[in-house]
Structure formats: structure tokens, C-alpha cells
């Protein structure tokens, strides 16, 4: 027998603060009604049970300061999943990976193998873990995403105003992100920019595959050589656009796939890297440059490579 829980016992009214203004109504409701399926949220909006300033409203409406939002009581099937424990090793380890934190944001060096958020069969991701570690934080949202198998810098906003400011910088190309990638073979010195449109496809299994296609979205990555080895090159990749799997597909397109890329890699090269002890995708978000959303000072933050990746580079130098 399915049990139900009431997310809100009665009708709730929220007055939108200046910090909350600018977000879409559906995103506001998702944040307020944690655990409520998206389909149910859209249904109560469509039926007019959610009101803004006493009127019916569309889910994409952008909330304004002093808007009054009416949210009805919502019943959902009780989930048996326990809350995320702060004692879980992977969750506790994240505390040690925080590179920078102040009252409006934090920057974490995300380990490889952890998704940025839960879903698709994953019980939790970085954002859920951070919320478990910071139960007093009223607001914690991802500013951007990186792939589950990619390690490195991830920005998290602690205030909506900071999230808006950082999103604007991303849209205006005011953020510079640099990645380190170990690729197969000798990267050509003259290959400094790849502009190849990318098209995202979703397989029936739900897996996302991206390929170069004229039908895709314009995509650009800048490259420079950091270090050469006999069978590989360490390159710095700086994406100008932010497409799914962009660096991974652009390196493959150039004929130099990234080591241990399970979607776009090359088996023979990966086998050699595994013999050296590599057990993960060699792609790391190494550096980020942006303007602090509150102080307006230029921030440059770097995240060191982990011991595994440093060890692989040391072994490659020894066989050069």
C-alpha cells in the first residue's frame, strides 16, 4: 500500500524578495516543493491552483519583486529513500574538496565519478551532498555543470543574486574555463582552435551521444600544448561555447581522443593508459576566471590534479 505525505499542509503564500526575482515560476516551485515530481507541478499550475497576485499564470513566467505566489497543499507518494548521510565517505570527502567559500558562493574541486546532481538512478550528486553538509544553507544551486567522469572546478551559488550574476557572465562569455586533457598521439602545434558544430542525440537507453554535424549548434574550443610524451599529449582546452561533451568530441574530431573516454575514446590507446594505472577519464577542469558577483574583483581559482593523474604524467615522462 502506497503511503502519501503532504508537502504543504495548507495553502502557502510567498512574497518574492529582490533576491528571488527573475527566476521562472516552475523553478521557484521545484525549489519550494522538494520531492514533488515536475509533472505534478505543471499540472497544478495548468489547473490554476498556483496563483501569482491572485491570477492564473504560466510556468515560464519570470517572478518580480513583491509578487505574491499562492501554492496549494500538495500530496505526493511517500518515498522510502533515506536522507543523505553526512557520514558517507563520498559526502564527507567533498568537504575537503572545497577550494573557496564565502557568503554568496563556493567553489569545489569535484572528484571524478560523482555526478553534479542526483537522478537517472543516482541516489545523490554533488549538490545533494553539499545540501546535506550545509543544512542551514537556505539556497545552494549549481552555476554550471561538468560531466560525471570529469573532475575539477565546479561553482555553486549560495544566493540567487549570485547565481543570476554568474549566469549572466556565462552568457556574455565573461567566464574563462581551462581544462587539462591527456589525448592520444602528438597533437598538431598548428591546431589552436576547433570550430565544429555539435548535435546532441539521446539513445533509447537514455544515454546522450554528441557528434559533429552541420545540423548541430555552433561550438568552439581553443587548444594549446602543455606537455608532449611519446604516445600522448597533455593539452589545455578552453571552451568558448558550453555544449554537452564539447571538449571530448572536439578532441576526437581532431583525431586525438581523450584517455579512457568510454564514449569517444580509442581502445588500444586506453589499454596502454590502463597498463600505466589510469582508471578514469583524463579530463580535469583546472582553472576558472570570472568576476566575483558581490565584490566585482577578478577571481582566478585553480584546482590541482589528483594523485592518480599526476602519477600517470610522471610515468609518461619516465618512458619518453
Backbone bond lengths (Angstrom), bond angles and torsions (degrees), N, CA, C in turn:
res aa  C-N    CA-C-N  psi(-1)  N-CA   C-N-CA  omega(-1)  CA-C   N-CA-C  phi
1 X - - - 1.459 - - 1.528 109.01 -
2 X 1.328 116.47 127.69 1.459 120.82 -178.45 1.516 110.56 -80.43
3 X 1.313 116.02 127.81 1.462 119.43 175.69 1.527 109.13 -91.15
4 X 1.330 115.02 160.01 1.452 119.72 179.14 1.521 109.74 -122.32
5 X 1.317 114.90 151.42 1.460 117.66 170.50 1.521 108.03 -125.61
6 X 1.327 115.50 150.45 1.450 120.77 179.85 1.523 107.70 -97.47
7 X 1.345 116.19 118.12 1.462 120.60 -179.37 1.525 109.95 -69.13
8 X 1.321 116.97 -41.60 1.467 120.21 174.68 1.524 107.77 -133.52
9 X 1.319 116.44 124.31 1.468 121.29 -172.67 1.516 112.48 -68.19
10 X 1.305 118.04 -29.82 1.459 121.40 179.78 1.508 109.62 -140.26
11 X 1.326 115.83 -178.18 1.462 120.07 176.52 1.527 108.72 -64.67
12 X 1.345 115.30 133.79 1.465 120.28 178.59 1.527 109.96 -114.08
13 X 1.316 116.15 144.39 1.457 121.49 176.20 1.529 108.66 -121.00
14 X 1.336 115.94 131.97 1.462 121.23 179.00 1.522 109.36 -123.76
15 X 1.322 116.74 130.03 1.460 121.29 173.10 1.524 107.52 -95.91
16 X 1.320 116.14 123.41 1.455 121.71 -173.90 1.524 110.55 -73.14
17 X 1.325 114.99 123.46 1.462 120.68 178.78 1.529 109.44 -81.89
18 X 1.316 115.92 169.77 1.468 120.76 178.49 1.524 110.29 -61.87
19 X 1.328 116.00 -34.75 1.457 120.78 -179.34 1.524 112.48 -69.87
20 X 1.348 116.01 -28.09 1.468 120.39 -178.26 1.525 112.73 -89.56
21 X 1.325 117.45 -15.86 1.461 121.55 -176.71 1.524 111.26 -63.83
22 X 1.327 115.61 150.27 1.461 120.85 176.59 1.507 114.19 99.01
23 X 1.344 117.88 -15.58 1.467 119.15 179.71 1.527 110.49 -89.06
24 X 1.314 115.80 154.98 1.464 120.86 178.48 1.524 110.10 -69.62
25 X 1.319 114.93 150.49 1.461 120.62 179.98 1.530 111.18 -59.23
26 X 1.347 117.45 -44.28 1.472 119.13 -177.28 1.529 111.37 -62.55
27 X 1.335 117.49 -38.47 1.466 120.10 177.91 1.528 111.37 -67.45
28 X 1.328 116.64 -36.90 1.467 121.19 177.01 1.528 110.01 -62.35
29 X 1.336 116.30 -43.49 1.465 120.77 -179.34 1.530 111.58 -67.62
30 X 1.323 117.28 -38.70 1.467 120.70 177.87 1.521 110.81 -60.51
31 X 1.350 115.97 -37.57 1.462 120.12 179.80 1.524 111.52 -72.21
32 X 1.329 116.56 -37.81 1.462 120.42 -177.23 1.531 111.99 -78.45
33 X 1.321 116.49 -32.20 1.469 121.21 -176.37 1.521 109.59 -108.57
34 X 1.327 115.90 64.59 1.467 121.45 -178.59 1.531 110.05 -57.75
35 X 1.324 116.53 131.51 1.459 120.48 178.24 1.509 114.02 91.64
36 X 1.330 117.84 -6.59 1.467 120.95 179.32 1.525 108.73 -87.89
37 X 1.340 118.56 127.33 1.466 120.55 -179.49 1.527 111.06 -60.06
38 X 1.335 115.95 147.32 1.467 121.04 178.64 1.524 111.12 -56.36
39 X 1.340 116.40 -39.87 1.469 120.20 -177.14 1.521 111.29 -60.06
40 X 1.342 116.24 -37.99 1.462 119.91 179.45 1.526 110.78 -70.66
41 X 1.317 117.08 -38.57 1.468 120.48 178.20 1.523 110.47 -62.09
42 X 1.331 117.46 -45.71 1.469 119.88 179.20 1.529 111.40 -65.11
43 X 1.346 115.81 -32.57 1.467 119.66 179.84 1.529 111.33 -66.30
44 X 1.362 117.46 -45.07 1.467 119.02 -177.77 1.534 111.34 -70.83
45 X 1.355 116.53 -26.13 1.473 119.22 174.76 1.527 109.56 -72.01
46 X 1.345 115.80 -45.07 1.464 120.93 -178.43 1.524 111.86 -62.34
47 X 1.351 115.74 -36.22 1.472 120.27 -179.32 1.528 112.49 -79.42
48 X 1.334 117.28 -3.50 1.453 120.37 177.62 1.517 114.23 82.13
49 X 1.359 116.58 13.54 1.470 119.21 179.68 1.525 111.19 -76.60
50 X 1.329 115.73 -26.14 1.471 120.07 172.62 1.524 106.74 -93.38
51 X 1.328 116.23 131.02 1.461 120.54 -179.81 1.524 110.07 -126.89
52 X 1.312 116.08 147.50 1.462 121.43 171.69 1.517 107.36 -121.92
53 X 1.323 115.68 120.27 1.473 121.92 -175.98 1.534 110.77 53.57
54 X 1.349 114.57 41.74 1.465 125.39 176.12 1.528 114.14 71.35
55 X 1.331 117.29 4.19 1.467 119.38 -179.17 1.515 112.89 -112.64
56 X 1.342 116.17 155.61 1.466 120.92 173.52 1.527 108.35 -65.02
57 X 1.311 116.14 152.56 1.465 119.45 -171.78 1.522 109.64 -149.92
58 X 1.327 117.10 155.77 1.465 121.46 177.86 1.528 109.82 -91.93
59 X 1.347 117.40 151.93 1.470 120.58 -175.91 1.526 113.53 -62.29
60 X 1.346 117.45 -26.03 1.467 119.52 -177.50 1.533 112.83 -86.34
61 X 1.341 116.93 -0.39 1.466 120.69 179.00 1.525 110.08 -57.47
62 X 1.343 116.61 134.47 1.469 120.91 178.22 1.523 109.33 -92.52
63 X 1.315 114.93 120.60 1.458 121.25 -175.06 1.525 111.68 -66.32
64 X 1.346 114.93 143.69 1.456 121.84 179.20 1.533 109.75 -111.10
65 X 1.326 116.25 157.20 1.460 120.79 176.69 1.532 109.94 -56.96
66 X 1.327 116.30 134.29 1.478 125.19 179.38 1.531 114.31 75.68
67 X 1.335 118.12 3.50 1.470 119.29 169.70 1.529 108.40 -59.51
68 X 1.327 116.80 144.56 1.462 121.02 176.22 1.532 107.97 -110.12
69 X 1.333 115.46 117.63 1.466 121.45 -177.08 1.523 109.25 -103.44
70 X 1.334 115.60 126.74 1.470 121.68 176.25 1.518 108.20 -99.67
71 X 1.352 116.76 124.16 1.463 121.45 177.26 1.522 108.46 -118.35
72 X 1.342 117.19 125.29 1.468 120.19 -178.82 1.524 111.26 -76.69
73 X 1.348 118.70 165.64 1.472 120.06 172.01 1.524 109.26 -63.07
74 X 1.321 117.24 139.61 1.468 121.33 -176.29 1.517 109.35 -126.70
75 X 1.329 116.18 128.57 1.463 121.48 176.76 1.521 109.50 -105.36
76 X 1.332 116.38 132.33 1.459 120.42 175.99 1.518 109.44 -133.23
77 X 1.331 115.66 156.01 1.462 120.21 177.87 1.516 109.38 -62.07
78 X 1.315 115.94 135.46 1.463 121.07 -178.72 1.519 109.91 -67.42
79 X 1.304 117.10 129.99 1.462 121.77 176.68 1.516 108.96 -93.84
80 X 1.315 114.74 142.67 1.459 118.68 -177.73 1.529 112.78 -89.79
81 X 1.364 116.27 -2.52 1.459 118.36 -177.61 1.526 110.82 -65.59
82 X 1.336 117.34 129.03 1.469 119.55 177.58 1.516 110.28 -73.45
83 X 1.342 117.72 159.21 1.459 119.66 175.98 1.525 110.56 -64.00
84 X 1.321 115.71 154.88 1.460 120.05 -179.15 1.518 109.31 -70.32
85 X 1.315 116.57 127.15 1.460 121.00 -178.63 1.528 110.70 -83.50
86 X 1.325 116.31 135.35 1.465 120.17 176.57 1.522 111.40 -73.96
87 X 1.355 116.78 -5.92 1.467 120.33 179.76 1.521 112.46 -90.90
88 X 1.351 117.00 -10.66 1.461 119.21 176.96 1.525 108.74 -60.09
89 X 1.336 116.39 137.76 1.461 120.39 -175.03 1.523 113.19 -54.13
90 X 1.353 115.78 -47.97 1.464 118.86 -176.17 1.523 111.70 -65.52
91 X 1.338 116.11 -34.89 1.464 119.81 179.20 1.519 109.56 -70.06
92 X 1.332 116.12 -48.39 1.465 120.48 -178.28 1.528 111.71 -61.62
93 X 1.342 116.40 -35.94 1.468 120.35 -179.44 1.524 112.16 -63.39
94 X 1.333 116.69 -30.21 1.460 120.29 -178.12 1.524 111.98 -61.83
95 X 1.321 116.84 -31.50 1.467 120.53 178.45 1.530 110.56 -57.81
96 X 1.348 115.80 -36.68 1.464 120.48 -179.26 1.532 112.73 -79.43
97 X 1.332 116.28 -8.62 1.463 120.16 -178.00 1.530 112.82 -97.08
98 X 1.326 116.80 2.07 1.467 119.48 -179.81 1.529 109.07 -75.23
99 X 1.326 115.63 121.58 1.468 121.90 -176.26 1.526 112.06 -89.84
100 X 1.331 115.57 -31.04 1.471 120.82 -176.45 1.522 108.30 -156.81
101 X 1.344 115.85 143.04 1.467 119.13 176.54 1.523 109.69 -154.40
102 X 1.325 116.25 136.64 1.460 121.78 169.84 1.524 107.62 -141.65
103 X 1.323 118.34 -162.90 1.464 119.90 -172.58 1.522 113.79 -75.18
104 X 1.350 118.38 -14.01 1.465 119.31 -176.55 1.527 114.10 -114.05
105 X 1.330 118.13 -13.67 1.462 119.30 -176.50 1.518 110.60 -161.40
106 X 1.331 115.36 164.20 1.464 120.90 168.49 1.518 108.49 -141.45
107 X 1.331 114.60 155.04 1.469 121.25 -179.68 1.517 107.49 -126.04
108 X 1.325 115.62 127.89 1.462 120.29 -175.37 1.526 110.18 -121.35
109 X 1.317 116.06 146.62 1.458 122.45 174.30 1.534 106.69 -93.00
110 X 1.323 116.46 90.16 1.462 121.08 -173.01 1.528 111.61 -67.56
111 X 1.326 116.99 127.87 1.472 118.75 175.84 1.538 111.16 -70.03
112 X 1.311 116.06 154.65 1.463 121.04 174.03 1.531 109.22 -66.92
113 X 1.332 116.66 145.63 1.462 120.64 175.73 1.516 114.21 94.76
114 X 1.337 117.70 -6.70 1.466 120.55 176.78 1.516 108.65 -111.16
115 X 1.327 116.61 126.35 1.464 120.99 178.20 1.525 109.44 -70.90
116 X 1.337 117.01 157.98 1.464 118.77 179.73 1.527 111.14 -74.09
117 X 1.351 116.35 -24.84 1.465 118.92 174.93 1.523 109.45 -149.37
118 X 1.342 116.52 159.88 1.458 121.62 -179.30 1.513 111.62 -71.69
119 X 1.320 115.88 175.50 1.464 121.61 -177.76 1.506 109.95 119.95
120 X 1.327 116.81 170.31 1.467 123.05 -179.78 1.526 111.50 51.32
121 X 1.345 115.78 43.03 1.458 120.36 177.14 1.513 114.25 87.58
122 X 1.339 117.23 -1.94 1.462 120.76 179.09 1.516 109.06 -95.40
123 X 1.336 116.58 131.11 1.463 119.66 -176.04 1.525 112.01 -72.58
124 X 1.330 116.07 -31.57 1.457 117.76 177.89 1.518 110.00 -158.07
125 X 1.326 115.02 160.90 1.452 121.65 174.52 1.511 108.96 -129.64
126 X 1.329 116.48 -168.32 1.468 121.18 -176.91 1.518 111.16 -58.30
127 X 1.340 117.24 -44.67 1.464 118.86 -174.13 1.530 111.23 -67.60
128 X 1.345 117.68 -38.76 1.468 120.03 177.33 1.531 110.61 -66.49
129 X 1.332 115.99 -38.45 1.470 120.10 179.45 1.530 110.66 -65.18
130 X 1.341 116.55 -42.21 1.465 119.94 179.48 1.532 111.10 -64.65
131 X 1.334 116.12 -36.51 1.472 119.33 178.08 1.530 110.51 -66.48
132 X 1.345 116.42 -33.79 1.462 119.81 176.85 1.531 110.89 -69.92
133 X 1.346 115.58 -35.54 1.459 120.29 179.30 1.529 112.51 -77.15
134 X 1.334 116.07 -23.45 1.465 121.67 -178.11 1.530 110.04 -123.82
135 X 1.336 117.91 62.73 1.468 119.80 -175.74 1.531 113.39 -61.43
136 X 1.341 117.27 -22.39 1.456 120.27 -179.40 1.532 112.51 -81.25
137 X 1.331 116.85 -13.65 1.469 120.31 -178.12 1.530 109.91 -71.88
138 X 1.317 116.61 123.06 1.466 120.77 -178.24 1.522 111.46 -77.22
139 X 1.337 116.53 -23.01 1.459 120.27 -174.44 1.525 109.04 -144.98
140 X 1.309 116.55 122.69 1.468 122.52 173.65 1.531 107.22 -143.90
141 X 1.329 117.04 113.30 1.463 120.65 -178.52 1.522 110.32 -137.64
142 X 1.339 115.86 144.09 1.456 121.80 176.65 1.519 110.27 -65.92
143 X 1.331 116.79 135.15 1.462 121.29 174.70 1.525 109.49 -83.23
144 X 1.320 117.01 -35.45 1.468 122.80 179.87 1.527 106.77 -153.25
145 X 1.312 116.90 -178.99 1.465 120.42 -178.62 1.522 110.46 -129.05
146 X 1.320 115.47 155.32 1.462 120.90 166.64 1.528 106.99 -132.96
147 X 1.333 115.64 155.75 1.464 120.34 -176.39 1.526 111.36 -59.60
148 X 1.319 115.26 154.42 1.460 121.39 -179.68 1.529 112.08 -55.81
149 X 1.335 117.18 -41.61 1.467 120.02 -175.50 1.524 113.20 -85.98
150 X 1.328 117.01 -8.50 1.467 121.34 176.67 1.521 108.82 -85.57
151 X 1.319 116.82 138.91 1.465 120.92 176.25 1.521 109.08 -102.56
152 X 1.341 114.73 170.12 1.455 118.48 171.00 1.511 115.87 116.78
153 X 1.314 114.68 -160.34 1.464 123.24 -167.32 1.519 113.48 -65.18
154 X 1.344 113.76 129.84 1.456 121.89 176.77 1.526 107.63 -137.32
155 X 1.338 116.69 126.15 1.464 121.80 179.56 1.516 110.33 -93.04
156 X 1.334 116.15 136.72 1.468 122.61 176.74 1.524 108.15 -128.93
157 X 1.329 116.78 128.12 1.463 121.29 179.15 1.520 110.25 -89.03
158 X 1.327 116.26 140.46 1.468 122.02 177.33 1.533 111.27 -105.37
159 X 1.334 116.17 -4.53 1.465 121.67 174.91 1.515 108.73 -139.74
160 X 1.328 115.98 145.24 1.470 119.45 -178.93 1.528 111.08 -63.17
161 X 1.327 117.45 -34.83 1.468 119.83 179.39 1.536 110.12 -62.08
162 X 1.337 116.44 -38.25 1.469 120.19 177.66 1.526 110.68 -67.61
163 X 1.329 116.54 -40.01 1.465 121.05 178.38 1.526 110.46 -60.54
164 X 1.352 116.53 -45.81 1.471 120.44 179.56 1.525 110.82 -62.05
165 X 1.330 116.18 -43.96 1.466 121.66 -177.89 1.533 110.63 -62.50
166 X 1.336 116.45 -45.56 1.461 120.71 -178.86 1.526 111.93 -69.69
167 X 1.342 116.81 -37.02 1.467 120.06 176.20 1.529 110.77 -62.75
168 X 1.327 115.98 -38.68 1.465 119.91 178.14 1.523 110.69 -63.89
169 X 1.335 116.29 -41.00 1.475 119.67 177.26 1.527 111.12 -62.44
170 X 1.332 116.39 -39.90 1.470 119.93 178.42 1.529 110.70 -63.86
171 X 1.339 116.78 -42.75 1.476 120.62 179.42 1.516 111.53 -64.51
172 X 1.340 116.12 -37.87 1.468 120.99 -176.49 1.526 112.28 -87.98
173 X 1.335 117.31 10.49 1.469 123.21 -179.37 1.533 111.33 58.88
174 X 1.345 115.79 36.02 1.459 120.88 179.28 1.517 113.15 -92.76
175 X 1.328 116.93 1.94 1.470 121.81 179.70 1.525 108.55 -112.87
176 X 1.320 117.35 128.96 1.466 120.39 175.29 1.515 109.33 -108.27
177 X 1.334 115.56 121.93 1.465 121.23 178.35 1.522 108.74 -115.42
178 X 1.329 115.49 131.01 1.462 120.80 178.53 1.524 109.74 -119.10
179 X 1.319 115.96 132.87 1.465 122.72 179.51 1.520 109.42 -115.84
180 X 1.325 116.49 152.66 1.454 122.30 170.60 1.527 107.67 -109.25
181 X 1.332 116.11 129.99 1.461 120.65 -179.09 1.527 109.09 -134.99
182 X 1.322 116.02 136.34 1.464 121.09 174.25 1.522 107.52 -96.49
183 X 1.331 116.57 117.17 1.464 120.41 -174.53 1.522 110.73 -116.63
184 X 1.322 114.84 159.58 1.466 121.29 -179.08 1.525 111.46 -69.88
185 X 1.322 115.57 139.09 1.464 121.16 170.65 1.523 115.01 73.37
186 X 1.328 114.83 -164.84 1.465 122.35 -176.34 1.533 110.15 -97.13
187 X 1.318 115.27 107.25 1.472 119.76 178.71 1.538 108.68 -64.88
188 X 1.320 115.98 134.09 1.465 121.16 -178.34 1.526 110.51 -70.41
189 X 1.322 117.11 128.85 1.471 121.63 -177.60 1.521 112.66 -59.38
190 X 1.334 116.57 -32.80 1.472 119.92 -176.74 1.537 112.24 -78.72
191 X 1.339 116.82 -10.06 1.476 119.80 -178.04 1.534 108.78 -85.50
192 X 1.328 115.09 86.52 1.461 120.51 -175.65 1.528 113.13 -101.02
193 X 1.318 117.49 -23.30 1.469 121.82 -179.34 1.524 109.19 -140.29
194 X 1.319 116.45 134.37 1.470 120.96 171.74 1.514 107.91 -117.77
195 X 1.329 114.91 121.07 1.466 121.50 174.62 1.523 106.66 -116.74
196 X 1.306 116.10 100.07 1.465 121.11 -177.88 1.531 107.88 -138.87
197 X 1.340 118.56 118.48 1.472 121.00 -177.50 1.521 111.87 -63.58
198 X 1.320 116.86 140.51 1.464 121.75 -174.97 1.516 111.33 -116.68
199 X 1.334 114.82 133.98 1.463 122.35 179.10 1.518 108.87 -116.38
200 X 1.324 115.95 128.05 1.470 121.05 -177.90 1.526 109.41 -95.81
201 X 1.323 115.96 130.09 1.471 121.85 176.22 1.521 109.09 -120.89
202 X 1.318 116.05 142.37 1.461 119.66 175.81 1.516 108.27 -113.01
203 X 1.340 116.41 122.33 1.460 121.34 -179.98 1.523 109.69 -75.86
204 X 1.331 116.20 166.37 1.468 120.31 -179.21 1.526 111.77 -60.50
205 X 1.339 115.76 -24.69 1.472 120.34 178.88 1.525 111.95 -76.14
206 X 1.350 116.40 -10.02 1.456 120.54 -177.21 1.523 111.88 96.57
207 X 1.348 116.73 -8.62 1.464 120.63 -179.83 1.529 110.22 -70.54
208 X 1.336 115.42 139.09 1.461 119.90 179.54 1.523 110.13 -98.10
209 X 1.322 116.14 130.08 1.453 122.30 176.73 1.527 107.43 -126.14
210 X 1.323 115.77 134.03 1.465 120.84 -179.00 1.525 108.46 -115.37
211 X 1.322 116.00 140.61 1.470 119.25 177.64 1.524 110.17 -140.14
212 X 1.330 115.16 158.29 1.460 120.58 176.18 1.521 107.97 -73.28
213 X 1.332 116.30 128.06 1.462 121.25 -178.53 1.517 109.31 -156.54
214 X 1.328 115.90 140.76 1.467 120.41 176.86 1.528 111.25 -62.16
215 X 1.323 115.96 -21.16 1.472 120.00 178.91 1.531 111.62 -82.15
216 X 1.324 116.84 -7.16 1.463 120.89 -175.77 1.519 113.88 -82.12
217 X 1.327 114.91 -176.23 1.463 121.56 -179.97 1.527 110.07 -87.96
218 X 1.327 115.54 143.71 1.463 121.08 178.71 1.527 109.61 -55.63
219 X 1.330 115.91 132.97 1.466 121.07 -176.19 1.523 109.14 -142.43
220 X 1.340 116.15 140.01 1.460 120.26 -177.79 1.525 110.36 -142.09
221 X 1.323 115.83 132.34 1.466 122.44 175.22 1.526 108.60 -131.91
222 X 1.335 115.92 135.85 1.461 120.98 176.56 1.530 108.93 -101.95
223 X 1.325 115.84 141.24 1.466 121.04 -175.47 1.530 111.27 -127.53
224 X 1.328 115.39 147.53 1.462 121.33 169.29 1.522 107.85 -145.04
225 X 1.333 115.70 153.06 1.461 120.91 -177.50 1.528 110.07 -87.54
226 X 1.324 116.40 127.69 1.467 122.11 177.99 1.532 110.96 -95.19
227 X 1.335 116.47 -42.82 1.470 120.34 -177.08 1.531 109.13 -161.88
228 X 1.331 115.81 139.94 1.467 120.81 178.78 1.529 110.45 -105.67
229 X 1.346 115.09 145.47 1.461 121.68 174.93 1.525 107.18 -131.09
230 X 1.336 116.77 176.18 1.463 120.24 -177.07 1.526 111.92 -62.16
231 X 1.336 116.68 -43.66 1.474 119.44 -174.22 1.524 113.26 -115.38
232 X 1.328 117.35 4.03 1.464 119.49 -175.11 1.528 110.67 -154.85
233 X 1.338 114.80 168.63 1.465 121.44 176.65 1.518 108.41 -135.74
234 X 1.323 116.05 135.82 1.465 120.43 171.49 1.521 106.66 -91.63
235 X 1.344 116.07 118.14 1.463 120.18 -179.09 1.529 110.57 -115.78
236 X 1.322 114.83 152.99 1.461 120.76 169.51 1.512 106.95 -98.23
237 X 1.323 117.01 126.40 1.460 122.45 -179.49 1.521 108.64 -116.20
238 X 1.336 115.70 126.10 1.463 121.18 -178.71 1.521 109.06 -121.02
239 X 1.343 117.64 100.13 1.464 119.70 -178.35 1.533 111.87 -71.54
240 X 1.319 116.04 130.59 1.470 121.27 175.71 1.526 108.90 -86.37
241 X 1.333 115.72 -38.58 1.464 121.87 172.87 1.531 108.09 -103.14
242 X 1.312 117.16 171.22 1.466 119.70 -175.55 1.515 113.60 -125.84
243 X 1.313 116.90 58.05 1.469 121.20 -178.48 1.532 111.09 -82.36
244 X 1.328 115.11 156.48 1.469 121.25 175.75 1.525 110.32 -58.28
245 X 1.344 116.84 130.26 1.467 124.20 176.07 1.536 112.83 58.15
246 X 1.325 117.08 23.70 1.472 120.66 -171.40 1.530 113.76 -55.96
247 X 1.322 117.69 -52.66 1.471 120.17 -177.05 1.525 110.26 -64.82
248 X 1.320 116.20 -39.48 1.466 120.49 -178.12 1.528 111.25 -63.44
249 X 1.334 116.98 -40.62 1.464 120.26 -178.54 1.528 110.94 -77.65
250 X 1.327 117.24 -37.68 1.469 119.61 179.72 1.527 111.91 -66.27
251 X 1.327 118.04 -37.21 1.470 118.77 176.93 1.530 110.73 -68.64
252 X 1.332 116.37 -38.81 1.471 120.22 176.47 1.534 109.97 -62.30
253 X 1.324 116.20 -43.12 1.470 122.40 179.85 1.529 110.97 -60.43
254 X 1.347 116.28 -33.62 1.472 120.90 179.33 1.527 111.81 -78.99
255 X 1.348 116.86 -5.66 1.458 120.91 -179.31 1.518 113.59 89.26
256 X 1.332 116.09 13.96 1.462 121.16 -178.10 1.532 110.15 -133.08
257 X 1.344 116.82 72.66 1.468 119.06 -178.22 1.532 112.51 -64.01
258 X 1.335 115.11 156.38 1.461 121.10 -178.59 1.526 110.24 -77.53
259 X 1.318 115.83 144.23 1.465 121.95 179.82 1.525 111.41 -58.63
260 X 1.340 114.99 131.81 1.463 125.12 177.64 1.538 113.75 58.89
261 X 1.322 115.03 37.94 1.462 119.61 173.01 1.521 107.61 -87.82
262 X 1.341 116.78 108.84 1.462 120.38 -173.96 1.525 113.26 -71.16
263 X 1.325 118.78 -13.78 1.465 121.22 178.98 1.534 112.53 -101.33
264 X 1.321 116.48 -38.36 1.463 120.06 -170.45 1.531 112.87 -125.13
265 X 1.326 116.66 10.85 1.460 120.81 -174.42 1.520 114.55 -84.36
266 X 1.351 115.20 -174.25 1.457 122.17 -179.78 1.527 107.89 -127.41
267 X 1.334 116.83 123.26 1.471 122.13 -168.11 1.518 114.40 -58.95
268 X 1.331 116.91 -44.44 1.471 119.60 -175.92 1.532 110.71 -63.46
269 X 1.330 116.01 -43.99 1.472 120.48 178.31 1.528 110.20 -64.33
270 X 1.331 115.75 -42.76 1.471 119.79 -179.83 1.528 110.81 -62.17
271 X 1.339 116.75 -38.20 1.471 120.18 179.74 1.531 110.54 -62.44
272 X 1.335 117.19 -40.97 1.469 120.87 177.93 1.528 110.76 -63.77
273 X 1.336 115.94 -40.80 1.467 119.72 -179.52 1.539 111.11 -67.36
274 X 1.340 115.44 -35.90 1.466 119.25 178.16 1.526 111.05 -66.33
275 X 1.336 116.05 -35.43 1.469 119.93 177.11 1.531 111.07 -62.90
276 X 1.327 116.60 -28.14 1.472 121.34 178.20 1.536 111.54 -83.04
277 X 1.347 115.30 -8.46 1.460 118.67 177.27 1.516 115.62 108.26
278 X 1.349 117.43 5.96 1.468 119.42 179.16 1.528 109.16 -76.66
279 X 1.323 116.40 130.53 1.470 119.80 -177.76 1.527 112.67 -127.83
280 X 1.351 116.56 18.88 1.461 120.29 -177.19 1.523 109.46 -157.17
281 X 1.317 116.11 164.33 1.457 122.22 175.02 1.530 109.81 -57.84
282 X 1.341 116.76 130.05 1.472 119.67 179.38 1.534 108.58 -92.53
283 X 1.316 114.97 73.30 1.462 121.93 174.91 1.517 106.92 -140.16
284 X 1.343 115.76 122.94 1.466 120.87 -171.69 1.521 109.98 -136.23
285 X 1.338 116.02 124.54 1.473 121.42 175.87 1.526 107.37 -75.16
286 X 1.318 115.64 99.67 1.462 121.87 -166.18 1.533 113.63 -88.19
287 X 1.323 117.04 -38.18 1.464 119.15 -172.26 1.526 110.93 -146.44
288 X 1.338 115.53 149.90 1.461 120.41 175.86 1.524 108.92 -141.94
289 X 1.325 115.18 140.22 1.468 122.50 178.63 1.526 107.81 -127.02
290 X 1.329 116.86 127.05 1.466 120.96 -178.84 1.519 109.17 -159.50
291 X 1.325 116.47 174.78 1.463 121.81 177.38 1.520 109.21 -98.04
292 X 1.329 116.48 129.47 1.464 120.09 -179.55 1.530 109.22 -60.09
293 X 1.347 118.28 129.83 1.471 120.84 -173.83 1.527 114.84 -66.13
294 X 1.333 117.76 -16.89 1.469 119.51 -179.56 1.525 112.33 -109.36
295 X 1.332 117.12 -46.40 1.468 120.02 -174.99 1.526 113.44 -89.34
296 X 1.350 116.52 -15.94 1.475 123.34 -178.78 1.527 113.02 68.69
297 X 1.334 118.22 9.07 1.466 119.71 176.69 1.520 109.77 -79.79
298 X 1.341 116.05 151.38 1.465 119.87 177.59 1.527 108.76 -74.59
299 X 1.323 115.65 129.36 1.461 122.01 179.59 1.525 109.01 -110.32
300 X 1.319 116.50 134.12 1.462 121.96 170.74 1.522 106.75 -127.82
301 X 1.320 116.28 117.34 1.463 121.11 -177.97 1.526 108.53 -122.79
302 X 1.317 116.49 135.20 1.469 120.64 177.29 1.522 109.84 -120.62
303 X 1.319 115.36 149.85 1.465 122.43 178.85 1.523 108.37 -120.63
304 X 1.311 118.31 120.20 1.473 120.04 -178.30 1.527 112.06 -66.80
305 X 1.327 115.70 152.20 1.466 121.16 172.18 1.521 109.03 -64.91
306 X 1.332 116.79 150.06 1.464 118.95 177.44 1.536 109.87 -78.21
307 X 1.336 115.81 173.16 1.462 121.18 -174.99 1.528 112.27 -60.38
308 X 1.338 116.09 -37.60 1.479 119.83 -179.39 1.515 110.83 -61.00
309 X 1.329 117.14 -49.06 1.468 120.50 -177.00 1.526 111.24 -68.01
310 X 1.338 117.26 -39.83 1.464 120.30 176.94 1.527 110.63 -62.26
311 X 1.341 115.77 -38.98 1.459 120.32 179.85 1.511 112.61 -65.35
312 X 1.332 117.21 -38.32 1.469 121.44 178.42 1.518 110.16 -63.68
313 X 1.333 117.90 -43.39 1.462 121.53 179.71 1.527 110.33 -63.56
314 X 1.337 117.47 -38.96 1.465 121.49 178.85 1.537 110.15 -62.67
315 X 1.343 115.82 -41.75 1.474 119.37 179.79 1.535 111.12 -67.45
316 X 1.330 116.94 -38.18 1.469 120.21 179.57 1.540 110.34 -65.26
317 X 1.332 116.36 -37.06 1.486 119.47 177.19 1.525 111.07 -64.52
318 X 1.334 115.21 -37.02 1.477 119.44 -175.87 1.528 112.46 -70.75
319 X 1.353 116.88 -22.43 1.477 118.87 179.69 1.513 112.32 -102.56
320 X 1.314 117.06 6.22 1.473 120.94 178.77 1.513 111.08 -66.15
